[in-house]
Amino acid sequence: MVARADIPSPLQTAPFDDLDLDRDEDRKEWERRLMTLASTRLAGARARLERLSIIDADGNLVSRELPADMLPDSDTTLETG
């Protein structure tokens, strides 16, 4: 699998080893880092869903239809081995 440069890494972190979480301003900084990380991950997930045509630009589902293999009359089995 080839990594694409425009997709943020899922391994991004919000480190706190340089912060003293007993201090109010450091707790606020850590919360800011967490919110930034969460926003980045959400934007990446949304972009992926749009690329896969699962949602449109407004975040609405493109289709509510089930794939053929998930329909009640499908011959597909749940057994995997």
Backbone as ProteinMPNN parsed JSONL, in Angstrom:
{"seq_chain_A": "MVARADIPSPLQTAPFDDLDLDRDEDRKEWERRLMTLASTRLAGARARLERLSIIDADGNLVSRELPADMLPDSDTTLETG", "coords_chain_A": {"N_chain_A": [[0.847, -1.188, 0.0], [0.572, 2.182, -0.843], [1.46, 5.218, 0.647], [-0.287, 8.265, 0.575], [0.563, 11.632, 0.011], [-1.244, 13.68, 0.534], [-2.917, 12.796, 2.487], [-3.459, 12.959, 5.884], [-1.353, 11.597, 8.408], [-2.462, 8.87, 10.41], [-1.203, 8.584, 12.775], [-0.62, 10.864, 14.16], [-0.024, 12.874, 17.04], [-0.866, 14.271, 20.287], [1.218, 15.466, 22.141], [2.179, 15.675, 25.604], [4.317, 15.718, 27.224], [5.994, 17.862, 27.599], [4.575, 19.548, 29.154], [3.169, 20.789, 32.235], [0.663, 19.452, 33.77], [-0.59, 20.23, 36.059], [-0.695, 22.885, 36.065], [-2.799, 25.51, 35.117], [-2.589, 26.947, 32.645], [-1.024, 25.196, 31.143], [-2.68, 22.951, 31.02], [-4.712, 24.036, 29.457], [-3.279, 24.453, 27.104], [-2.707, 21.798, 26.408], [-5.3, 20.861, 25.954], [-5.895, 22.471, 23.742], [-4.105, 21.372, 21.889], [-5.17, 18.787, 21.714], [-7.702, 19.326, 20.606], [-6.928, 20.396, 18.148], [-5.701, 18.168, 17.016], [-7.933, 16.431, 16.933], [-9.589, 17.848, 15.146], [-8.036, 17.753, 12.824], [-8.002, 14.986, 12.328], [-10.749, 14.484, 11.968], [-11.253, 16.056, 9.682], [-9.677, 14.694, 7.846], [-10.941, 12.19, 7.808], [-13.442, 12.911, 6.835], [-12.75, 13.886, 4.282], [-11.835, 11.513, 3.142], [-14.218, 9.976, 3.094], [-15.66, 11.516, 1.286], [-14.033, 11.25, -1.014], [-14.443, 8.553, -1.496], [-16.982, 8.64, -2.352], [-19.055, 8.337, -0.538], [-20.193, 10.252, 1.051], [-21.48, 13.536, 0.238], [-20.341, 16.902, -0.614], [-21.657, 18.37, 1.295], [-21.867, 16.692, 3.4], [-23.856, 14.84, 3.349], [-25.284, 11.568, 2.923], [-24.551, 9.861, -0.055], [-25.894, 7.752, -1.172], [-28.542, 5.673, -0.091], [-28.878, 3.103, -0.553], [-28.346, -0.378, -0.136], [-25.399, -2.352, -0.724], [-25.348, -4.93, -3.275], [-24.579, -7.435, -2.226], [-25.429, -7.297, 0.362], [-28.126, -7.289, 0.507], [-31.317, -8.707, 1.486], [-32.037, -10.948, -0.106], [-29.67, -11.919, -1.064], [-27.117, -14.265, -2.03], [-24.849, -14.351, -0.621], [-22.73, -15.396, 2.005], [-22.179, -15.362, 5.57], [-20.203, -16.806, 6.632], [-16.764, -17.318, 7.045], [-14.738, -19.163, 6.858]], "CA_chain_A": [[0.0, 0.0, 0.0], [1.368, 3.395, -0.969], [0.912, 6.341, 1.401], [-0.476, 9.473, -0.223], [1.044, 12.81, 0.726], [-2.341, 14.568, 0.911], [-3.688, 12.176, 3.563], [-2.723, 13.092, 7.135], [-1.013, 10.347, 9.073], [-3.323, 8.575, 11.553], [-0.373, 8.448, 13.962], [-0.35, 12.163, 14.757], [-0.272, 12.836, 18.475], [-0.963, 15.515, 21.042], [2.115, 15.194, 23.268], [2.052, 16.528, 26.783], [5.489, 15.519, 28.059], [6.616, 19.161, 27.867], [3.608, 20.346, 29.909], [2.868, 20.465, 33.628], [-0.796, 19.475, 33.756], [-1.082, 20.84, 37.302], [-0.819, 24.322, 35.781], [-3.977, 25.801, 34.301], [-2.231, 27.326, 31.27], [-0.55, 23.999, 30.445], [-3.865, 22.138, 30.722], [-5.372, 24.685, 28.32], [-2.458, 24.177, 25.926], [-2.909, 20.4, 26.034], [-6.64, 20.784, 25.37], [-5.789, 23.062, 22.404], [-3.442, 20.37, 21.054], [-6.13, 17.704, 21.473], [-8.733, 19.81, 19.681], [-6.289, 20.506, 16.839], [-5.558, 16.796, 16.535], [-9.269, 15.928, 16.602], [-10.045, 18.535, 13.931], [-7.263, 17.214, 11.709], [-8.475, 13.628, 12.059], [-12.102, 14.569, 11.414], [-11.164, 16.563, 8.31], [-9.149, 13.601, 7.033], [-11.986, 11.171, 7.662], [-14.479, 13.459, 5.943], [-12.196, 13.91, 2.923], [-11.813, 10.122, 2.674], [-15.595, 9.591, 2.772], [-16.022, 12.217, 0.049], [-13.296, 10.607, -2.109], [-15.066, 7.255, -1.745], [-18.36, 8.94, -2.766], [-20.008, 7.898, 0.483], [-20.911, 11.484, 1.388], [-21.238, 14.639, -0.692], [-19.624, 18.034, -0.022], [-22.425, 18.866, 2.438], [-21.857, 15.672, 4.442], [-25.022, 13.963, 3.211], [-25.047, 10.294, 2.265], [-24.798, 9.887, -1.49], [-26.89, 6.722, -1.458], [-29.032, 4.907, 1.053], [-29.04, 1.74, -1.062], [-27.374, -1.369, 0.315], [-24.729, -3.084, -1.806], [-26.082, -6.147, -3.656], [-24.257, -8.57, -1.36], [-26.022, -7.096, 1.684], [-29.584, -7.358, 0.399], [-31.853, -9.925, 2.1], [-32.104, -12.097, -1.022], [-28.323, -12.213, -1.557], [-26.592, -15.597, -1.745], [-23.608, -14.181, 0.117], [-22.751, -16.005, 3.33], [-21.408, -14.706, 6.605], [-19.133, -17.716, 7.023], [-15.486, -16.885, 6.467], [-13.671, -20.15, 6.843]], "C_chain_A": [[0.886, 1.243, 0.0], [0.687, 4.521, -0.208], [0.806, 7.554, 0.486], [-0.1, 10.679, 0.62], [-0.092, 13.708, 1.204], [-3.221, 14.004, 2.02], [-2.899, 12.293, 4.857], [-2.493, 11.727, 7.785], [-1.949, 10.101, 10.244], [-2.536, 8.499, 12.855], [0.012, 9.79, 14.563], [-0.731, 12.106, 16.224], [-0.454, 14.228, 19.043], [-0.098, 15.334, 22.289], [1.888, 16.161, 24.42], [3.267, 16.4, 27.695], [6.238, 16.82, 28.369], [5.71, 20.069, 28.706], [3.504, 19.872, 31.348], [1.349, 20.591, 33.775], [-1.414, 19.929, 35.072], [-1.254, 22.344, 37.133], [-1.967, 24.546, 34.804], [-3.613, 26.123, 32.857], [-1.695, 26.135, 30.478], [-1.704, 23.045, 30.129], [-4.615, 22.711, 29.527], [-4.602, 24.432, 27.032], [-2.648, 22.734, 25.471], [-4.284, 20.203, 25.4], [-6.631, 21.368, 23.957], [-5.162, 22.065, 21.441], [-4.397, 19.221, 20.719], [-7.197, 18.12, 20.469], [-8.173, 19.956, 18.263], [-6.143, 19.129, 16.217], [-6.907, 16.225, 16.103], [-9.781, 16.556, 15.31], [-9.338, 17.994, 12.699], [-7.759, 15.829, 11.33], [-9.873, 13.631, 11.458], [-12.083, 15.058, 9.971], [-10.64, 15.474, 7.378], [-10.184, 12.528, 6.776], [-13.076, 11.654, 6.708], [-13.994, 13.468, 4.492], [-12.173, 12.499, 2.336], [-13.21, 9.666, 2.267], [-16.083, 10.277, 1.501], [-15.327, 11.578, -1.149], [-13.918, 9.275, -2.489], [-16.518, 7.396, -2.203], [-19.396, 8.361, -1.813], [-20.84, 9.081, 0.951], [-20.602, 12.531, 0.326], [-20.535, 15.777, 0.052], [-20.342, 18.618, 1.193], [-22.48, 17.858, 3.585], [-23.047, 14.73, 4.397], [-24.631, 12.654, 2.531], [-25.398, 10.398, 0.79], [-25.891, 8.888, -1.839], [-27.305, 6.042, -0.163], [-29.27, 3.45, 0.667], [-27.958, 0.836, -0.478], [-26.672, -1.981, -0.889], [-25.466, -4.403, -2.059], [-25.81, -7.317, -2.722], [-24.822, -8.43, 0.056], [-27.55, -7.137, 1.664], [-30.086, -8.683, 0.965], [-31.855, -11.149, 1.185], [-30.737, -12.466, -1.622], [-27.901, -13.628, -1.168], [-25.28, -15.516, -0.951], [-23.746, -14.752, 1.532], [-21.907, -15.195, 4.308], [-20.223, -15.567, 7.044], [-17.87, -17.339, 6.294], [-14.434, -17.988, 6.426], [-14.194, -21.486, 6.823]], "O_chain_A": [[1.844, 1.328, 0.769], [-0.508, 4.763, -0.381], [1.72, 7.831, -0.291], [-0.412, 10.735, 1.81], [0.076, 14.432, 2.186], [-4.171, 14.659, 2.449], [-1.781, 11.784, 4.938], [-3.336, 10.833, 7.713], [-2.218, 11.026, 11.01], [-3.127, 8.364, 13.927], [0.904, 9.841, 15.409], [-1.648, 11.381, 16.609], [-0.226, 15.231, 18.366], [-0.621, 15.077, 23.374], [1.466, 17.301, 24.231], [3.257, 16.913, 28.815], [7.033, 16.865, 29.308], [6.044, 21.23, 28.94], [3.723, 18.698, 31.644], [0.817, 21.695, 33.888], [-2.637, 20.005, 35.186], [-1.885, 23.0, 37.962], [-2.084, 23.853, 33.793], [-4.259, 25.626, 31.935], [-1.891, 26.069, 29.264], [-1.703, 22.401, 29.08], [-5.1, 21.962, 28.679], [-5.206, 24.219, 25.98], [-2.74, 22.474, 24.272], [-4.42, 19.466, 24.423], [-7.285, 20.829, 23.065], [-5.622, 21.919, 20.308], [-4.43, 18.742, 19.586], [-7.553, 17.346, 19.58], [-8.869, 19.67, 17.289], [-6.425, 18.941, 15.033], [-7.017, 15.61, 15.042], [-10.349, 15.86, 14.469], [-9.958, 17.797, 11.654], [-7.921, 15.527, 10.148], [-10.154, 12.864, 10.538], [-12.813, 14.536, 9.129], [-11.107, 15.347, 6.246], [-10.296, 12.014, 5.664], [-13.569, 10.89, 5.878], [-14.738, 13.103, 3.583], [-12.463, 12.318, 1.153], [-13.379, 9.04, 1.22], [-16.836, 9.687, 0.725], [-15.952, 11.381, -2.191], [-13.926, 8.9, -3.662], [-17.205, 6.397, -2.418], [-20.478, 7.947, -2.229], [-22.035, 8.948, 1.217], [-19.605, 12.436, -0.39], [-20.175, 15.626, 1.219], [-19.722, 19.281, 2.024], [-23.073, 18.137, 4.627], [-23.23, 13.912, 5.299], [-23.754, 12.633, 1.668], [-26.432, 10.963, 0.432], [-26.723, 9.153, -2.707], [-26.495, 5.866, 0.746], [-29.793, 2.664, 1.457], [-26.802, 1.238, -0.345], [-27.271, -2.117, -1.956], [-26.128, -4.93, -1.165], [-26.71, -8.111, -2.45], [-24.703, -9.353, 0.861], [-28.186, -7.029, 2.712], [-29.364, -9.68, 0.932], [-31.69, -12.273, 1.66], [-30.666, -13.238, -2.579], [-28.28, -14.128, -0.109], [-24.679, -16.548, -0.653], [-24.787, -14.591, 2.168], [-21.027, -14.435, 3.904], [-19.339, -15.09, 7.756], [-17.882, -17.073, 5.092], [-13.315, -17.734, 5.98], [-13.428, -22.449, 6.808]]}, "name": "protein", "num_of_chains": 1, "seq": "MVARADIPSPLQTAPFDDLDLDRDEDRKEWERRLMTLASTRLAGARARLERLSIIDADGNLVSRELPADMLPDSDTTLETG"}
